Amino acid sequence: MDTQQSPKFVAKIPGRVAHSPHDTPVYKPGRRPEIQYRDLFVKDATDGNMRCEVMHVVPGDPSRPTGWHYHTADLQFLYILRGWVDMDIDGIGPVRLSEHDSVLIPGGTVHQELRSSDEMELLEVSIPAALGTVNCGPPGSN
């Protein structure tokens, strides 16, 4: 009887297994002082091809508007785990993202965060890991 081997899978983004236990979180400095950034170790595991972080508001330090900006990554993905965040995104307009809502923001898309609940927690993914931020005017002003 002839046996066939499965074709070898070749990943477009190479990576290693990454594990981030919930009972021993690792926090890293991030873009905004009122937000804590929990590293999920995906950046290192993918050699910088992808980044995944859990972000939440520092207790007692309310969120602040970010101002209009865009990112120089290929994409940014947000999934709201808890609470809510108000954003204004070119192509959607003002929107409140609540628990279990998500949004994919392609690189170069002008947007801003306006405010969030005190208990806001979200998963942020970017490809690649480097999420450069460029401040700008509102959509259509440049």
N, CA, C and O atoms as a GROMACS GRO file, in nm:
protein
  568
    1MET      N    1   0.084  -0.117   0.000
    1MET     CA    2   0.000   0.000   0.000
    1MET      C    3   0.089   0.124   0.000
    1MET      O    4   0.182   0.135   0.080
    2ASP      N    5   0.060   0.214  -0.090
    2ASP     CA    6   0.135   0.339  -0.097
    2ASP      C    7   0.083   0.436   0.008
    2ASP      O    8  -0.037   0.446   0.033
    3THR      N    9   0.176   0.507   0.069
    3THR     CA   10   0.137   0.613   0.162
    3THR      C   11   0.186   0.746   0.107
    3THR      O   12   0.291   0.753   0.043
    4GLN      N   13   0.111   0.846   0.132
    4GLN     CA   14   0.149   0.980   0.086
    4GLN      C   15   0.181   1.066   0.206
    4GLN      O   16   0.115   1.059   0.310
    5GLN      N   17   0.282   1.146   0.190
    5GLN     CA   18   0.315   1.241   0.295
    5GLN      C   19   0.240   1.370   0.268
    5GLN      O   20   0.221   1.412   0.154
    6SER      N   21   0.198   1.432   0.377
    6SER     CA   22   0.135   1.563   0.363
    6SER      C   23   0.241   1.663   0.318
    6SER      O   24   0.356   1.656   0.361
    7PRO      N   25   0.203   1.755   0.231
    7PRO     CA   26   0.300   1.857   0.192
    7PRO      C   27   0.340   1.937   0.314
    7PRO      O   28   0.259   1.963   0.402
    8LYS      N   29   0.465   1.976   0.318
    8LYS     CA   30   0.515   2.053   0.431
    8LYS      C   31   0.457   2.193   0.426
    8LYS      O   32   0.460   2.260   0.323
    9PHE      N   33   0.404   2.235   0.540
    9PHE     CA   34   0.347   2.368   0.552
    9PHE      C   35   0.461   2.468   0.572
    9PHE      O   36   0.550   2.448   0.655
   10VAL      N   37   0.458   2.576   0.495
   10VAL     CA   38   0.558   2.682   0.509
   10VAL      C   39   0.483   2.809   0.548
   10VAL      O   40   0.405   2.863   0.470
   11ALA      N   41   0.509   2.857   0.668
   11ALA     CA   42   0.441   2.976   0.717
   11ALA      C   43   0.493   3.101   0.647
   11ALA      O   44   0.612   3.112   0.618
   12LYS      N   45   0.403   3.195   0.620
   12LYS     CA   46   0.443   3.323   0.562
   12LYS      C   47   0.510   3.411   0.668
   12LYS      O   48   0.598   3.490   0.637
   13ILE      N   49   0.467   3.395   0.792
   13ILE     CA   50   0.531   3.464   0.904
   13ILE      C   51   0.590   3.356   0.993
   13ILE      O   52   0.517   3.288   1.064
   14PRO      N   53   0.723   3.340   0.991
   14PRO     CA   54   0.783   3.237   1.074
   14PRO      C   55   0.768   3.272   1.222
   14PRO      O   56   0.765   3.389   1.259
   15GLY      N   57   0.759   3.168   1.304
   15GLY     CA   58   0.743   3.196   1.446
   15GLY      C   59   0.774   3.076   1.532
   15GLY      O   60   0.789   2.963   1.485
   16ARG      N   61   0.784   3.104   1.660
   16ARG     CA   62   0.802   3.004   1.762
   16ARG      C   63   0.683   3.012   1.857
   16ARG      O   64   0.611   3.111   1.857
   17VAL      N   65   0.662   2.910   1.936
   17VAL     CA   66   0.555   2.911   2.034
   17VAL      C   67   0.583   3.019   2.137
   17VAL      O   68   0.696   3.034   2.183
   18ALA      N   69   0.480   3.094   2.173
   18ALA     CA   70   0.491   3.197   2.276
   18ALA      C   71   0.380   3.175   2.377
   18ALA      O   72   0.264   3.154   2.339
   19HIS      N   73   0.414   3.180   2.504
   19HIS     CA   74   0.316   3.158   2.611
   19HIS      C   75   0.327   3.271   2.711
   19HIS      O   76   0.436   3.305   2.756
   20SER      N   77   0.214   3.329   2.746
   20SER     CA   78   0.209   3.438   2.843
   20SER      C   79   0.106   3.403   2.950
   20SER      O   80  -0.013   3.429   2.932
   21PRO      N   81   0.150   3.344   3.061
   21PRO     CA   82   0.055   3.304   3.166
   21PRO      C   83  -0.014   3.425   3.229
   21PRO      O   84   0.049   3.527   3.255
   22HIS      N   85  -0.144   3.412   3.254
   22HIS     CA   86  -0.220   3.525   3.309
   22HIS      C   87  -0.180   3.559   3.452
   22HIS      O   88  -0.200   3.672   3.496
   23ASP      N   89  -0.125   3.462   3.525
   23ASP     CA   90  -0.092   3.488   3.665
   23ASP      C   91   0.047   3.550   3.684
   23ASP      O   92   0.083   3.588   3.796
   24THR      N   93   0.124   3.562   3.577
   24THR     CA   94   0.255   3.628   3.584
   24THR      C   95   0.271   3.721   3.464
   24THR      O   96   0.361   3.701   3.381
   25PRO      N   97   0.186   3.824   3.453
   25PRO     CA   98   0.192   3.913   3.337
   25PRO      C   99   0.321   3.995   3.337
   25PRO      O  100   0.377   4.028   3.441
   26VAL      N  101   0.366   4.025   3.215
   26VAL     CA  102   0.484   4.110   3.196
   26VAL      C  103   0.436   4.237   3.126
   26VAL      O  104   0.378   4.232   3.018
   27TYR      N  105   0.461   4.351   3.189
   27TYR     CA  106   0.421   4.480   3.133
   27TYR      C  107   0.544   4.552   3.078
   27TYR      O  108   0.651   4.548   3.138
   28LYS      N  109   0.524   4.618   2.964
   28LYS     CA  110   0.632   4.694   2.901
   28LYS      C  111   0.584   4.837   2.880
   28LYS      O  112   0.464   4.862   2.869
   29PRO      N  113   0.678   4.931   2.873
   29PRO     CA  114   0.638   5.069   2.843
   29PRO      C  115   0.572   5.076   2.706
   29PRO      O  116   0.607   5.001   2.614
   30GLY      N  117   0.476   5.166   2.692
   30GLY     CA  118   0.405   5.179   2.566
   30GLY      C  119   0.395   5.324   2.522
   30GLY      O  120   0.466   5.411   2.572
   31ARG      N  121   0.304   5.348   2.427
   31ARG     CA  122   0.290   5.480   2.366
   31ARG      C  123   0.225   5.582   2.458
   31ARG      O  124   0.248   5.702   2.443
   32ARG      N  125   0.143   5.536   2.553
   32ARG     CA  126   0.064   5.629   2.635
   32ARG      C  127   0.081   5.598   2.784
   32ARG      O  128   0.071   5.482   2.824
   33PRO      N  129   0.106   5.701   2.866
   33PRO     CA  130   0.133   5.676   3.008
   33PRO      C  131   0.012   5.626   3.087
   33PRO      O  132   0.030   5.560   3.189
   34GLU      N  133  -0.110   5.657   3.043
   34GLU     CA  134  -0.229   5.615   3.117
   34GLU      C  135  -0.274   5.473   3.081
   34GLU      O  136  -0.378   5.427   3.130
   35ILE      N  137  -0.198   5.405   2.998
   35ILE     CA  138  -0.230   5.269   2.954
   35ILE      C  139  -0.118   5.175   2.997
   35ILE      O  140   0.000   5.208   2.982
   36GLN      N  141  -0.155   5.058   3.050
   36GLN     CA  142  -0.057   4.952   3.075
   36GLN      C  143  -0.060   4.857   2.956
   36GLN      O  144  -0.166   4.825   2.902
   37TYR      N  145   0.059   4.812   2.915
   37TYR     CA  146   0.075   4.727   2.798
   37TYR      C  147   0.131   4.592   2.843
   37TYR      O  148   0.247   4.583   2.884
   38ARG      N  149   0.048   4.489   2.836
   38ARG     CA  150   0.092   4.355   2.873
   38ARG      C  151   0.149   4.286   2.750
   38ARG      O  152   0.080   4.266   2.650
   39ASP      N  153   0.275   4.250   2.759
   39ASP     CA  154   0.344   4.182   2.648
   39ASP      C  155   0.299   4.037   2.643
   39ASP      O  156   0.302   3.967   2.744
   40LEU      N  157   0.258   3.992   2.526
   40LEU     CA  158   0.219   3.852   2.506
   40LEU      C  159   0.328   3.772   2.436
   40LEU      O  160   0.306   3.658   2.397
   41PHE      N  161   0.446   3.831   2.420
   41PHE     CA  162   0.567   3.768   2.368
   41PHE      C  163   0.560   3.727   2.221
   41PHE      O  164   0.643   3.650   2.174
   42VAL      N  165   0.462   3.779   2.149
   42VAL     CA  166   0.446   3.746   2.007
   42VAL      C  167   0.551   3.816   1.922
   42VAL      O  168   0.599   3.760   1.823
   43LYS      N  169   0.587   3.938   1.959
   43LYS     CA  170   0.688   4.012   1.883
   43LYS      C  171   0.819   3.934   1.874
   43LYS      O  172   0.874   3.917   1.766
   44ASP      N  173   0.868   3.886   1.987
   44ASP     CA  174   0.992   3.809   1.988
   44ASP      C  175   0.975   3.676   1.917
   44ASP      O  176   1.065   3.632   1.845
   45ALA      N  177   0.861   3.611   1.937
   45ALA     CA  178   0.838   3.479   1.878
   45ALA      C  179   0.826   3.483   1.726
   45ALA      O  180   0.847   3.382   1.659
   46THR      N  181   0.791   3.601   1.671
   46THR     CA  182   0.777   3.615   1.525
   46THR      C  183   0.888   3.701   1.466
   46THR      O  184   0.877   3.747   1.352
   47ASP      N  185   0.993   3.722   1.541
   47ASP     CA  186   1.105   3.806   1.495
   47ASP      C  187   1.058   3.942   1.445
   47ASP      O  188   1.107   3.992   1.344
   48GLY      N  189   0.962   4.000   1.517
   48GLY     CA  190   0.914   4.134   1.485
   48GLY      C  191   0.811   4.142   1.375
   48GLY      O  192   0.775   4.252   1.333
   49ASN      N  193   0.762   4.029   1.327
   49ASN     CA  194   0.662   4.031   1.220
   49ASN      C  195   0.520   4.060   1.268
   49ASN      O  196   0.434   4.096   1.189
   50MET      N  197   0.497   4.043   1.401
   50MET     CA  198   0.363   4.062   1.456
   50MET      C  199   0.377   4.101   1.603
   50MET      O  200   0.472   4.060   1.670
   51ARG      N  201   0.283   4.180   1.652
   51ARG     CA  202   0.281   4.219   1.793
   51ARG      C  203   0.141   4.199   1.847
   51ARG      O  204   0.044   4.235   1.781
   52CYS      N  205   0.130   4.141   1.966
   52CYS     CA  206   0.003   4.126   2.037
   52CYS      C  207   0.023   4.173   2.179
   52CYS      O  208   0.114   4.129   2.249
   53GLU      N  209  -0.064   4.264   2.222
   53GLU     CA  210  -0.059   4.316   2.358
   53GLU      C  211  -0.200   4.326   2.412
   53GLU      O  212  -0.296   4.346   2.338
   54VAL      N  213  -0.211   4.312   2.544
   54VAL     CA  214  -0.336   4.346   2.611
   54VAL      C  215  -0.312   4.482   2.675
   54VAL      O  216  -0.217   4.501   2.750
   55MET      N  217  -0.400   4.575   2.644
   55MET     CA  218  -0.388   4.712   2.693
   55MET      C  219  -0.504   4.740   2.788
   55MET      O  220  -0.618   4.703   2.761
   56HIS      N  221  -0.474   4.806   2.901
   56HIS     CA  222  -0.582   4.850   2.988
   56HIS      C  223  -0.545   4.980   3.057
   56HIS      O  224  -0.427   5.012   3.075
   57VAL      N  225  -0.649   5.054   3.097
   57VAL     CA  226  -0.631   5.183   3.161
   57VAL      C  227  -0.570   5.162   3.299
   57VAL      O  228  -0.613   5.073   3.374
   58VAL      N  229  -0.470   5.242   3.332
   58VAL     CA  230  -0.411   5.240   3.466
   58VAL      C  231  -0.518   5.286   3.564
   58VAL      O  232  -0.578   5.391   3.543
   59PRO      N  233  -0.544   5.209   3.672
   59PRO     CA  234  -0.647   5.249   3.768
   59PRO      C  235  -0.622   5.390   3.822
   59PRO      O  236  -0.511   5.423   3.863
   60GLY      N  237  -0.727   5.472   3.820
   60GLY     CA  238  -0.719   5.608   3.871
   60GLY      C  239  -0.657   5.708   3.775
   60GLY      O  240  -0.641   5.825   3.811
   61ASP      N  241  -0.622   5.666   3.654
   61ASP     CA  242  -0.561   5.756   3.556
   61ASP      C  243  -0.646   5.753   3.429
   61ASP      O  244  -0.626   5.668   3.343
   62PRO      N  245  -0.742   5.845   3.418
   62PRO     CA  246  -0.836   5.838   3.305
   62PRO      C  247  -0.767   5.850   3.170
   62PRO      O  248  -0.664   5.915   3.156
   63SER      N  249  -0.829   5.786   3.072
   63SER     CA  250  -0.773   5.793   2.937
   63SER      C  251  -0.784   5.935   2.884
   63SER      O  252  -0.870   6.012   2.926
   64ARG      N  253  -0.695   5.967   2.791
   64ARG     CA  254  -0.693   6.100   2.730
   64ARG      C  255  -0.710   6.084   2.579
   64ARG      O  256  -0.672   5.982   2.522
   65PRO      N  257  -0.765   6.186   2.514
   65PRO     CA  258  -0.774   6.178   2.367
   65PRO      C  259  -0.634   6.168   2.307
   65PRO      O  260  -0.539   6.230   2.356
   66THR      N  261  -0.622   6.090   2.202
   66THR     CA  262  -0.492   6.071   2.138
   66THR      C  263  -0.463   6.178   2.035
   66THR      O  264  -0.347   6.201   2.001
   67GLY      N  265  -0.566   6.244   1.984
   67GLY     CA  266  -0.548   6.333   1.870
   67GLY      C  267  -0.543   6.250   1.742
   67GLY      O  268  -0.520   6.129   1.746
   68TRP      N  269  -0.563   6.316   1.631
   68TRP     CA  270  -0.562   6.247   1.502
   68TRP      C  271  -0.424   6.193   1.472
   68TRP      O  272  -0.324   6.262   1.493
   69HIS      N  273  -0.418   6.072   1.422
   69HIS     CA  274  -0.290   6.009   1.386
   69HIS      C  275  -0.317   5.890   1.294
   69HIS      O  276  -0.432   5.850   1.275
   70TYR      N  277  -0.211   5.836   1.240
   70TYR     CA  278  -0.219   5.709   1.167
   70TYR      C  279  -0.095   5.628   1.202
   70TYR      O  280   0.003   5.681   1.254
   71HIS      N  281  -0.101   5.500   1.171
   71HIS     CA  282   0.012   5.412   1.200
   71HIS      C  283   0.078   5.367   1.071
   71HIS      O  284   0.013   5.353   0.967
   72THR      N  285   0.209   5.345   1.078
   72THR     CA  286   0.286   5.305   0.961
   72THR      C  287   0.300   5.154   0.949
   72THR      O  288   0.376   5.106   0.865
   73ALA      N  289   0.230   5.078   1.033
   73ALA     CA  290   0.227   4.932   1.019
   73ALA      C  291   0.129   4.895   0.908
   73ALA      O  292   0.051   4.978   0.863
   74ASP      N  293   0.133   4.770   0.864
   74ASP     CA  294   0.039   4.724   0.761
   74ASP      C  295  -0.104   4.725   0.813
   74ASP      O  296  -0.197   4.759   0.740
   75LEU      N  297  -0.122   4.686   0.941
   75LEU     CA  298  -0.256   4.685   0.999
   75LEU      C  299  -0.248   4.687   1.150
   75LEU      O  300  -0.148   4.648   1.210
   76GLN      N  301  -0.358   4.733   1.209
   76GLN     CA  302  -0.379   4.732   1.353
   76GLN      C  303  -0.516   4.672   1.375
   76GLN      O  304  -0.613   4.712   1.312
   77PHE      N  305  -0.525   4.575   1.466
   77PHE     CA  306  -0.651   4.508   1.497
   77PHE      C  307  -0.678   4.525   1.645
   77PHE      O  308  -0.590   4.500   1.728
   78LEU      N  309  -0.799   4.566   1.680
   78LEU     CA  310  -0.839   4.584   1.819
   78LEU      C  311  -0.959   4.495   1.849
   78LEU      O  312  -1.054   4.488   1.771
   79TYR      N  313  -0.954   4.427   1.964
   79TYR     CA  314  -1.067   4.347   2.012
   79TYR      C  315  -1.091   4.387   2.157
   79TYR      O  316  -1.002   4.373   2.241
   80ILE      N  317  -1.210   4.437   2.187
   80ILE     CA  318  -1.240   4.488   2.320
   80ILE      C  319  -1.276   4.370   2.411
   80ILE      O  320  -1.372   4.297   2.387
   81LEU      N  321  -1.196   4.354   2.515
   81LEU     CA  322  -1.217   4.247   2.612
   81LEU      C  323  -1.312   4.289   2.724
   81LEU      O  324  -1.393   4.209   2.772
   82ARG      N  325  -1.303   4.416   2.764
   82ARG     CA  326  -1.383   4.466   2.875
   82ARG      C  327  -1.400   4.616   2.859
   82ARG      O  328  -1.310   4.684   2.810
   83GLY      N  329  -1.515   4.668   2.901
   83GLY     CA  330  -1.540   4.812   2.895
   83GLY      C  331  -1.569   4.861   2.754
   83GLY      O  332  -1.626   4.788   2.673
   84TRP      N  333  -1.529   4.984   2.725
   84TRP     CA  334  -1.554   5.044   2.594
   84TRP      C  335  -1.450   5.150   2.564
   84TRP      O  336  -1.381   5.200   2.653
   85VAL      N  337  -1.440   5.183   2.436
   85VAL     CA  338  -1.354   5.292   2.390
   85VAL      C  339  -1.425   5.365   2.276
   85VAL      O  340  -1.477   5.301   2.184
   86ASP      N  341  -1.427   5.498   2.283
   86ASP     CA  342  -1.484   5.580   2.176
   86ASP      C  343  -1.372   5.621   2.082
   86ASP      O  344  -1.269   5.673   2.124
   87MET      N  345  -1.394   5.597   1.953
   87MET     CA  346  -1.295   5.631   1.851
   87MET      C  347  -1.363   5.706   1.738
   87MET      O  348  -1.485   5.700   1.722
   88ASP      N  349  -1.284   5.774   1.660
   88ASP     CA  350  -1.330   5.835   1.536
   88ASP      C  351  -1.232   5.785   1.429
   88ASP      O  352  -1.112   5.812   1.436
   89ILE      N  353  -1.284   5.711   1.332
   89ILE     CA  354  -1.201   5.642   1.233
   89ILE      C  355  -1.244   5.682   1.094
   89ILE      O  356  -1.362   5.670   1.059
   90ASP      N  357  -1.150   5.729   1.013
   90ASP     CA  358  -1.181   5.763   0.874
   90ASP      C  359  -1.242   5.641   0.805
   90ASP      O  360  -1.185   5.533   0.811
   91GLY      N  361  -1.355   5.658   0.742
   91GLY     CA  362  -1.423   5.548   0.675
   91GLY      C  363  -1.537   5.490   0.757
   91GLY      O  364  -1.624   5.423   0.703
   92ILE      N  365  -1.536   5.515   0.890
   92ILE     CA  366  -1.644   5.469   0.978
   92ILE      C  367  -1.710   5.587   1.046
   92ILE      O  368  -1.833   5.593   1.056
   93GLY      N  369  -1.629   5.682   1.092
   93GLY     CA  370  -1.680   5.795   1.169
   93GLY      C  371  -1.671   5.764   1.317
   93GLY      O  372  -1.603   5.669   1.357
   94PRO      N  373  -1.740   5.842   1.400
   94PRO     CA  374  -1.738   5.816   1.544
   94PRO      C  375  -1.804   5.682   1.574
   94PRO      O  376  -1.908   5.648   1.519
   95VAL      N  377  -1.740   5.606   1.663
   95VAL     CA  378  -1.792   5.474   1.697
   95VAL      C  379  -1.752   5.439   1.840
   95VAL      O  380  -1.640   5.468   1.882
   96ARG      N  381  -1.844   5.378   1.913
   96ARG     CA  382  -1.811   5.324   2.045
   96ARG      C  383  -1.790   5.174   2.028
   96ARG      O  384  -1.881   5.102   1.987
   97LEU      N  385  -1.670   5.129   2.060
   97LEU     CA  386  -1.639   4.987   2.058
   97LEU      C  387  -1.660   4.934   2.198
   97LEU      O  388  -1.595   4.980   2.292
   98SER      N  389  -1.750   4.838   2.213
   98SER     CA  390  -1.784   4.780   2.342
   98SER      C  391  -1.733   4.636   2.350
   98SER      O  392  -1.679   4.582   2.253
   99GLU      N  393  -1.752   4.575   2.467
   99GLU     CA  394  -1.705   4.438   2.488
   99GLU      C  395  -1.740   4.349   2.369
   99GLU      O  396  -1.855   4.346   2.324
  100HIS      N  397  -1.641   4.277   2.321
  100HIS     CA  398  -1.650   4.179   2.213
  100HIS      C  399  -1.664   4.242   2.074
  100HIS      O  400  -1.682   4.171   1.976
  101ASP      N  401  -1.654   4.376   2.065
  101ASP     CA  402  -1.646   4.442   1.935
  101ASP      C  403  -1.501   4.438   1.888
  101ASP      O  404  -1.409   4.425   1.968
  102SER      N  405  -1.483   4.448   1.758
  102SER     CA  406  -1.348   4.454   1.702
  102SER      C  407  -1.346   4.552   1.587
  102SER      O  408  -1.449   4.587   1.529
  103VAL      N  409  -1.224   4.596   1.554
  103VAL     CA  410  -1.205   4.682   1.438
  103VAL      C  411  -1.067   4.653   1.380
  103VAL      O  412  -0.970   4.636   1.454
  104LEU      N  413  -1.061   4.648   1.249
  104LEU     CA  414  -0.934   4.635   1.176
  104LEU      C  415  -0.907   4.771   1.112
  104LEU      O  416  -0.989   4.822   1.036
  105ILE      N  417  -0.791   4.828   1.144
  105ILE     CA  418  -0.754   4.959   1.093
  105ILE      C  419  -0.633   4.941   1.002
  105ILE      O  420  -0.522   4.920   1.052
  106PRO      N  421  -0.651   4.949   0.870
  106PRO     CA  422  -0.536   4.936   0.780
  106PRO      C  423  -0.434   5.047   0.804
  106PRO      O  424  -0.471   5.158   0.842
  107GLY      N  425  -0.309   5.018   0.781
  107GLY     CA  426  -0.203   5.117   0.796
  107GLY      C  427  -0.236   5.242   0.715
  107GLY      O  428  -0.289   5.232   0.604
  108GLY      N  429  -0.204   5.358   0.769
  108GLY     CA  430  -0.229   5.484   0.701
  108GLY      C  431  -0.368   5.539   0.721
  108GLY      O  432  -0.397   5.650   0.676
  109THR      N  433  -0.457   5.466   0.788
  109THR     CA  434  -0.593   5.514   0.813
  109THR      C  435  -0.593   5.612   0.930
  109THR      O  436  -0.549   5.578   1.039
  110VAL      N  437  -0.641   5.733   0.905
  110VAL     CA  438  -0.643   5.837   1.008
  110VAL      C  439  -0.753   5.806   1.110
  110VAL      O  440  -0.866   5.775   1.073
  111HIS      N  441  -0.716   5.814   1.238
  111HIS     CA  442  -0.812   5.785   1.345
  111HIS      C  443  -0.767   5.852   1.474
  111HIS      O  444  -0.655   5.903   1.484
  112GLN      N  445  -0.856   5.850   1.573
  112GLN     CA  446  -0.821   5.898   1.706
  112GLN      C  447  -0.907   5.828   1.810
  112GLN      O  448  -1.022   5.792   1.785
  113GLU      N  449  -0.849   5.811   1.927
  113GLU     CA  450  -0.925   5.764   2.043
  113GLU      C  451  -0.971   5.887   2.118
  113GLU      O  452  -0.892   5.978   2.143
  114LEU      N  453  -1.099   5.890   2.154
  114LEU     CA  454  -1.155   6.006   2.222
  114LEU      C  455  -1.160   5.987   2.373
  114LEU      O  456  -1.124   6.078   2.448
  115ARG      N  457  -1.204   5.870   2.418
  115ARG     CA  458  -1.216   5.841   2.561
  115ARG      C  459  -1.242   5.692   2.576
  115ARG      O  460  -1.277   5.622   2.481
  116SER      N  461  -1.224   5.645   2.699
  116SER     CA  462  -1.255   5.505   2.727
  116SER      C  463  -1.307   5.492   2.869
  116SER      O  464  -1.290   5.582   2.951
  117SER      N  465  -1.370   5.380   2.895
  117SER     CA  466  -1.417   5.353   3.030
  117SER      C  467  -1.297   5.323   3.120
  117SER      O  468  -1.189   5.286   3.072
  118ASP      N  469  -1.316   5.341   3.251
  118ASP     CA  470  -1.208   5.315   3.346
  118ASP      C  471  -1.162   5.170   3.344
  118ASP      O  472  -1.047   5.140   3.376
  119GLU      N  473  -1.252   5.079   3.308
  119GLU     CA  474  -1.218   4.936   3.308
  119GLU      C  475  -1.183   4.883   3.168
  119GLU      O  476  -1.178   4.761   3.148
  120MET      N  477  -1.160   4.974   3.073
  120MET     CA  478  -1.130   4.931   2.936
  120MET      C  479  -1.009   4.839   2.931
  120MET      O  480  -0.904   4.868   2.989
  121GLU      N  481  -1.026   4.729   2.860
  121GLU     CA  482  -0.917   4.635   2.834
  121GLU      C  483  -0.937   4.582   2.693
  121GLU      O  484  -1.047   4.542   2.656
  122LEU      N  485  -0.829   4.582   2.614
  122LEU     CA  486  -0.842   4.536   2.476
  122LEU      C  487  -0.717   4.461   2.434
  122LEU      O  488  -0.609   4.477   2.491
  123LEU      N  489  -0.736   4.378   2.334
  123LEU     CA  490  -0.626   4.308   2.268
  123LEU      C  491  -0.592   4.388   2.144
  123LEU      O  492  -0.679   4.418   2.062
  124GLU      N  493  -0.464   4.424   2.130
  124GLU     CA  494  -0.418   4.495   2.011
  124GLU      C  495  -0.317   4.408   1.938
  124GLU      O  496  -0.224   4.354   1.999
  125VAL      N  497  -0.337   4.394   1.807
  125VAL     CA  498  -0.247   4.318   1.722
  125VAL      C  499  -0.200   4.411   1.611
  125VAL      O  500  -0.281   4.485   1.554
  126SER      N  501  -0.071   4.407   1.581
  126SER     CA  502  -0.023   4.483   1.465
  126SER      C  503   0.071   4.396   1.384
  126SER      O  504   0.144   4.312   1.437
  127ILE      N  505   0.067   4.418   1.254
  127ILE     CA  506   0.158   4.352   1.160
  127ILE      C  507   0.217   4.462   1.073
  127ILE      O  508   0.145   4.534   1.005
  128PRO      N  509   0.351   4.475   1.076
  128PRO     CA  510   0.447   4.408   1.161
  128PRO      C  511   0.438   4.461   1.304
  128PRO      O  512   0.350   4.540   1.336
  129ALA      N  513   0.532   4.416   1.389
  129ALA     CA  514   0.530   4.456   1.529
  129ALA      C  515   0.552   4.605   1.546
  129ALA      O  516   0.491   4.666   1.635
  130ALA      N  517   0.636   4.664   1.465
  130ALA     CA  518   0.663   4.808   1.476
  130ALA      C  519   0.539   4.885   1.433
  130ALA      O  520   0.496   4.879   1.318
  131LEU      N  521   0.483   4.957   1.527
  131LEU     CA  522   0.360   5.032   1.502
  131LEU      C  523   0.393   5.181   1.511
  131LEU      O  524   0.360   5.247   1.609
  132GLY      N  525   0.460   5.233   1.408
  132GLY     CA  526   0.495   5.374   1.408
  132GLY      C  527   0.370   5.460   1.407
  132GLY      O  528   0.271   5.426   1.342
  133THR      N  529   0.375   5.571   1.479
  133THR     CA  530   0.261   5.662   1.490
  133THR      C  531   0.299   5.798   1.433
  133THR      O  532   0.403   5.853   1.469
  134VAL      N  533   0.215   5.852   1.344
  134VAL     CA  534   0.237   5.982   1.284
  134VAL      C  535   0.117   6.070   1.318
  134VAL      O  536   0.005   6.039   1.278
  135ASN      N  537   0.140   6.178   1.391
  135ASN     CA  538   0.033   6.273   1.421
  135ASN      C  539  -0.003   6.350   1.294
  135ASN      O  540   0.083   6.380   1.212
  136CYS      N  541  -0.132   6.382   1.280
  136CYS     CA  542  -0.180   6.450   1.159
  136CYS      C  543  -0.308   6.525   1.190
  136CYS      O  544  -0.356   6.523   1.303
  137GLY      N  545  -0.363   6.590   1.090
  137GLY     CA  546  -0.492   6.656   1.104
  137GLY      C  547  -0.605   6.557   1.081
  137GLY      O  548  -0.581   6.440   1.050
  138PRO      N  549  -0.729   6.603   1.095
  138PRO     CA  550  -0.843   6.515   1.071
  138PRO      C  551  -0.849   6.468   0.925
  138PRO      O  552  -0.784   6.527   0.838
  139PRO      N  553  -0.926   6.362   0.900
  139PRO     CA  554  -0.936   6.311   0.762
  139PRO      C  555  -0.970   6.423   0.664
  139PRO      O  556  -1.057   6.506   0.691
  140GLY      N  557  -0.902   6.424   0.550
  140GLY     CA  558  -0.927   6.520   0.445
  140GLY      C  559  -0.859   6.654   0.463
  140GLY      O  560  -0.873   6.741   0.377
  141SER      N  561  -0.785   6.672   0.572
  141SER     CA  562  -0.723   6.803   0.596
  141SER      C  563  -0.582   6.812   0.537
  141SER      O  564  -0.525   6.921   0.529
  142ASN      N  565  -0.526   6.702   0.496
  142ASN     CA  566  -0.388   6.704   0.444
  142ASN      C  567  -0.387   6.697   0.294
  142ASN      O  568  -0.280   6.698   0.232
   0.00000   0.00000   0.00000
